[in-house]
Amino acid sequence: MATIKVIELIGTSKKSWEDAANNAVKEAQETVSGITGLEVVAQTARVENGAIAEYRANLKLAFLVKEVR
């Protein structure tokens, strides 16, 4: 039986919300193994001088919990 854990992350990008989500997953995989999926909960942005300066993707990231037996 598998157990899944979910954590919340915010990814950022100068290009797009999709790139922000990808950046969050790339960073997370440095310390989290067994990532199985994600849910984009919200998309926001930081605005400077009337233009989008940074895209932000709020994610719920799911990964397998290792069983110790």
Buried (B, 14 or more C-beta within 10 A) or exposed (E): EEEEEEEEBBBBBEEEBBBBBBBBBEEBEEEBEEEEEBEBEEBEBEEEEEEEEBBBBBBEBBBBEEEEE
